[in-house]
Structures are given as C-alpha cells and as structure tokens.
Amino acid sequence: MTGSSFTVRRLALTAVAAVALSAFGGVALAQTTLTIESWRNDDADNWNNLIIPAFEKSHPDIKVVFDGVAPTEYDAALNAKLEGGTAGDLITCRPFDRSLALFQKGQLASLNDLPGMENFSDVAKSAWSTDDGKTAFCVPMASVIHGFIYNKKIFAELNLTPPKTVAEFHAVLDKIKADGKYVPIDMGTADAWESATMGFQNIGPNYWHGEEGRKALIAGTAKYTDKSYVDTWTELASWAPYMGDGYQAQKYPDSQNLFTLGRAAIYPAGSWDITTFEKGGDLDFGAFPPPVLNAGDTCYISDHTDIGIGLNPKSANLDAAKTFLSWVASPEFAGIYANAAPGFFPLLNAKVDIKDKVAQEFVSWRGQCKSTIRNSYQILSRGPTGTPNLETDILWNVTAQVMNGTLKPADAAKKAEDTLASWYAPHKS
C-alpha cells in the first residue's frame, strides 16, 4: 500500500469514527427534547423567543418545544393525548378541579419532592394540590388580579380621580354619563363569563371579605343567599344605566375594542387585558382596585391562581422534565415570565421586578389589600354528572341576567344556593 493510499484510508476511517462517535456518544445522544402542552397559545412568542431560550442557554443538553392549542380545544385535546399515550412531557395546568382530576387518574405526577417547591406558600399551591393540601402536582406559575382599568385622558378631561369607595365610584359614573361623550362602564353581558368574572368575582370579595367568606361557603357556614352575596348582585344590577346602548349583545372582543378606541372610560378588568390594551396604540390607561363599601374598610382583591405546570408521569424524559420544572420554580423564570406577559403575576415567595407600569399598579394592591381567589373554583363546582356547574352554568348565567335586569338579585342568590344544596352536603338543610 502506498503512503498516499494509506493516508486516504486512514482519513476515511477517522471520518467514520467521528460519525459513529457523534451518533452514539456525542451531542446527538445527549440532547433531550421536552414538549410542553398548553392552552395559552396566545403567548407562544414569549415562550419561543424569551422563556425557552433562557432555559436552553443554561441547559444546552435539553431542547424544549412549546405546543399551544386554542383554549376551547385544550381540555379535549389533552385528554385524548393522555389517554392515547402521546401527551407531552410537561402539562400546563388549569387551576383546581380539572388538574386535580388528572392527578387522581395518574396523569400528573406528585411534585412534593421537586426542588423549588419550597418557594411557594400553601395558598399559592392550593390550586394544584389535593383537598387536604398534602400533595402538590403542578408548579404554580402565575395569578391574575381583578380590578378596573380606566382611560387617563378621559379622567383628566372630566377632572375625575380614581374612586376608593362605592359611593365615589357611582359619583364618577354619574359625571361620565352626564358628559355624554363616553360609555362609563365598558362591559357586555352576551358572553356571560365576563359578567361573572369581571363583575361578580371582581367586586364581590369586598362584600364577603375574601378568604373568610370563600372558606365559609365551603364549610357551609355561609350561603349564597346571605346578604353579602345579594348585595354584590344588587351593586352589579345598578351598573346597567352606565353600560352603554346594546350592552346585552356586546361580547368580550367588543368590550376590548370599545376601550382600545378610547370610547369608554372604565373597563372592569382582569390583569390579562393589560397586554391587549398596550398593543392597541397610544392608549394611556391606569388601574384602580375594586372600591370598598365604606371609607376605612379593609380592601380585598381577587388574586386568582391561574396557571401552573406539571409532569406527565409517563414522560420518557423524567429527569430532564424535572430539571425544567425546578427552573420554572425559580426567581429567574418568574422575572422573565412576569415581564414577558404583563398582568400574569408570579406566585413564589420572592420579590420580582415588574417593569410594566400598569402591571406594577395591579400587583401593588397585594401590599394594600387582602388576596383571595374566585369563590366557586375550589370544591363547589364539582357536582355530580347531570348537576349544573355552579361556576359556568349558574354564576355566569344569573349574573348576566341580573345585569340585564331580567333576574332579581335575591332570585339569583336562591338559584345559586339551590344548585349547591342539591348535591353538596354542607349546604343541605
């Protein structure tokens, strides 16, 4: 064999060895790919451009793929994947019963021993824990806060200041209505959930005293027919003259559009609307918390546990998935997520610097008011098959009817209580 042919053969063998090493002992073998299942398809860009790159930078051996689907399709799609064994490694968790049901079926793993879970309080973990609080199955990611968003230009034009009491709130509404150029309260009732979520669950905690009232409902020592609930619906009924012509046919996107165009003064809000309005152009807006009944009263806010993320116990990449979940439980993730999605607030016990001014206004209320969550989400909406769901079938429906003037507040309260008493032992007479 000539020297030249030997050299060629040696180079060829070296190339083959390099390919083999790459395939079996190098990067290609070490790389693990994780898939996240999520209903938040509206923030896919944040995951793909900000969150995932930050994780992959410090974990180059793990690749993450975000698989978001439409919120209305998520539950059915996820259940089909879980049943068929094709679900991703990481499961984005809705709060309370839907995720609890997945855990009870063995489709979410316990995360009690996951490093990072110590960063969350029991309240933060409550939406993704068993009823006794002993087992957590999702890492809490964020909450949303309810309140009111207002158009600063309109308030300045009419010489208005954000109200602190219900009486001040109505005085502001009267001035806006008397001026005649703007819709005082930008809300429609056509979608029903808007009435209950940004109406009933927004202002209600000031009437039923937040967690005290919510836990009393669960214990059966309070009922929906109590004065605090009737008064909440009574206040919502009083909004009707301020909600603009045709509000009964107004849908959620209509409400968003009306406010974005600068034609409405006050928007009963969830903090998730911040990004929508900031993308709407030059709109200058601020926020104020739900007005208290009387000056000096303790204020309460709905700081609702909204989204978590859990582990598919059938994942083929359990160690890598746990590494990602521990990172989600870190201040680094919380800071990225809170600033990528203004209005979604971290739940971990650490200070996070939120740069968005309106989001910072919302989260500042945690230091002024007592936090609670929506009162029908834990336990009370899990009636047996054939029973109307307290949240989606009853509270949505009766609140919209109250605001439409077709149902009296006391009758709404009776319907809610009768539904609960039909199956929930603590409310049976």
Secondary structure as the mmCIF struct_conf table of DSSP 4:
data_model
#
loop_
_struct_conf.conf_type_id
_struct_conf.id
_struct_conf.beg_label_comp_id
_struct_conf.beg_label_asym_id
_struct_conf.beg_label_seq_id
_struct_conf.end_label_comp_id
_struct_conf.end_label_asym_id
_struct_conf.end_label_seq_id
HELX_RH_AL_P HELX_RH_AL_P1 GLY A 3 PHE A 24
TURN_TY1_P TURN_TY1_P1 GLY A 25 GLY A 25
BEND BEND1 GLY A 26 GLY A 26
HELX_RH_AL_P HELX_RH_AL_P2 VAL A 27 ALA A 30
STRN STRN1 THR A 32 SER A 38
BEND BEND2 TRP A 39 TRP A 39
HELX_RH_3T_P HELX_RH_3T_P1 ASN A 41 ASP A 43
HELX_RH_AL_P HELX_RH_AL_P3 ALA A 44 ASN A 46
HELX_RH_PI_P HELX_RH_PI_P1 TRP A 47 ILE A 51
HELX_RH_AL_P HELX_RH_AL_P4 ILE A 52 SER A 58
TURN_TY1_P TURN_TY1_P2 PRO A 60 ASP A 61
STRN STRN2 ILE A 62 GLY A 68
HELX_RH_AL_P HELX_RH_AL_P5 PRO A 71 GLY A 84
TURN_TY1_P TURN_TY1_P3 GLY A 85 GLY A 85
BEND BEND3 ASP A 89 ASP A 89
STRN STRN3 LEU A 90 CYS A 93
BEND BEND4 PRO A 95 PRO A 95
TURN_TY1_P TURN_TY1_P4 PHE A 96 PHE A 96
HELX_RH_AL_P HELX_RH_AL_P6 ASP A 97 GLN A 104
TURN_TY1_P TURN_TY1_P5 LYS A 105 GLY A 106
BEND BEND5 LEU A 108 LEU A 108
TURN_TY1_P TURN_TY1_P6 ASN A 112 ASP A 113
TURN_TY1_P TURN_TY1_P7 PRO A 115 GLY A 116
HELX_RH_3T_P HELX_RH_3T_P2 MET A 117 ASN A 119
STRN STRN4 PHE A 120 PHE A 120
HELX_RH_AL_P HELX_RH_AL_P7 ASP A 122 LYS A 125
HELX_RH_3T_P HELX_RH_3T_P3 SER A 126 TRP A 128
STRN STRN5 SER A 129 SER A 129
TURN_TY1_P TURN_TY1_P8 ASP A 131 ASP A 132
BEND BEND6 GLY A 133 GLY A 133
STRN STRN6 ALA A 136 ALA A 136
BEND BEND7 CYS A 138 CYS A 138
STRN STRN7 VAL A 139 ASN A 151
HELX_RH_AL_P HELX_RH_AL_P8 LYS A 152 GLU A 157
TURN_TY1_P TURN_TY1_P9 LEU A 158 ASN A 159
BEND BEND8 LYS A 164 LYS A 164
STRN STRN8 THR A 165 THR A 165
HELX_RH_AL_P HELX_RH_AL_P9 VAL A 166 ASP A 179
BEND BEND9 LYS A 181 TYR A 182
STRN STRN9 VAL A 183 ILE A 185
BEND BEND10 THR A 189 THR A 189
TURN_TY1_P TURN_TY1_P10 ALA A 190 ASP A 191
BEND BEND11 ALA A 192 ALA A 192
HELX_RH_AL_P HELX_RH_AL_P10 TRP A 193 SER A 195
HELX_RH_PI_P HELX_RH_PI_P2 ALA A 196 PHE A 200
HELX_RH_AL_P HELX_RH_AL_P11 GLN A 201 ILE A 203
TURN_TY1_P TURN_TY1_P11 GLY A 204 GLY A 204
HELX_RH_AL_P HELX_RH_AL_P12 PRO A 205 TRP A 208
TURN_TY1_P TURN_TY1_P12 HIS A 209 HIS A 209
HELX_RH_AL_P HELX_RH_AL_P13 GLY A 210 ALA A 219
TURN_TY1_P TURN_TY1_P13 GLY A 220 GLY A 220
BEND BEND12 THR A 221 ALA A 222
TURN_TY1_P TURN_TY1_P14 TYR A 224 THR A 225
BEND BEND13 ASP A 226 ASP A 226
HELX_RH_AL_P HELX_RH_AL_P14 LYS A 227 ALA A 237
TURN_TY1_P TURN_TY1_P15 SER A 238 TRP A 239
HELX_RH_3T_P HELX_RH_3T_P4 ALA A 240 TYR A 242
BEND BEND14 MET A 243 MET A 243
TURN_TY1_P TURN_TY1_P16 ASP A 245 GLY A 246
HELX_RH_3T_P HELX_RH_3T_P5 TYR A 247 ALA A 249
HELX_RH_AL_P HELX_RH_AL_P15 TYR A 252 THR A 260
TURN_TY1_P TURN_TY1_P17 LEU A 261 GLY A 262
STRN STRN10 ALA A 264 GLY A 270
TURN_TY1_P TURN_TY1_P18 SER A 271 TRP A 272
HELX_RH_AL_P HELX_RH_AL_P16 ASP A 273 GLU A 278
TURN_TY1_P TURN_TY1_P19 LYS A 279 GLY A 280
BEND BEND15 GLY A 281 ASP A 282
STRN STRN11 PHE A 285 PHE A 288
HELX_LH_PP_P HELX_LH_PP_P1 PRO A 289 PRO A 291
STRN STRN12 VAL A 292 VAL A 292
BEND BEND16 LEU A 293 ASN A 294
TURN_TY1_P TURN_TY1_P20 ALA A 295 GLY A 296
HELX_LH_PP_P HELX_LH_PP_P2 ASP A 297 CYS A 299
STRN STRN13 TYR A 300 LEU A 311
TURN_TY1_P TURN_TY1_P21 PRO A 313 LYS A 314
BEND BEND17 ALA A 316 ALA A 316
HELX_RH_AL_P HELX_RH_AL_P17 LEU A 318 VAL A 328
TURN_TY1_P TURN_TY1_P22 ALA A 329 ALA A 329
BEND BEND18 SER A 330 SER A 330
HELX_RH_AL_P HELX_RH_AL_P18 PRO A 331 ALA A 340
BEND BEND19 ALA A 341 ALA A 341
TURN_TY1_P TURN_TY1_P23 PRO A 342 GLY A 343
STRN STRN14 PHE A 345 PHE A 345
STRN STRN15 LEU A 348 LEU A 348
BEND BEND20 ASN A 349 ALA A 350
HELX_RH_AL_P HELX_RH_AL_P19 LYS A 357 SER A 364
HELX_RH_3T_P HELX_RH_3T_P6 TRP A 365 GLY A 367
TURN_TY1_P TURN_TY1_P24 GLN A 368 GLN A 368
BEND BEND21 CYS A 369 CYS A 369
STRN STRN16 LYS A 370 THR A 372
TURN_TY1_P TURN_TY1_P25 ASN A 375 SER A 376
BEND BEND22 TYR A 377 ILE A 379
TURN_TY1_P TURN_TY1_P26 LEU A 380 SER A 381
HELX_LH_PP_P HELX_LH_PP_P3 GLY A 383 PRO A 384
TURN_TY1_P TURN_TY1_P27 THR A 385 GLY A 386
BEND BEND23 THR A 387 THR A 387
HELX_LH_PP_P HELX_LH_PP_P4 PRO A 388 ASN A 389
HELX_RH_PI_P HELX_RH_PI_P3 LEU A 390 LEU A 395
HELX_RH_AL_P HELX_RH_AL_P20 TRP A 396 ASN A 404
TURN_TY1_P TURN_TY1_P28 GLY A 405 GLY A 405
BEND BEND24 THR A 406 LEU A 407
HELX_RH_AL_P HELX_RH_AL_P21 PRO A 409 ALA A 421
TURN_TY1_P TURN_TY1_P29 SER A 422 TRP A 423
HELX_RH_3T_P HELX_RH_3T_P7 ALA A 425 HIS A 427
#
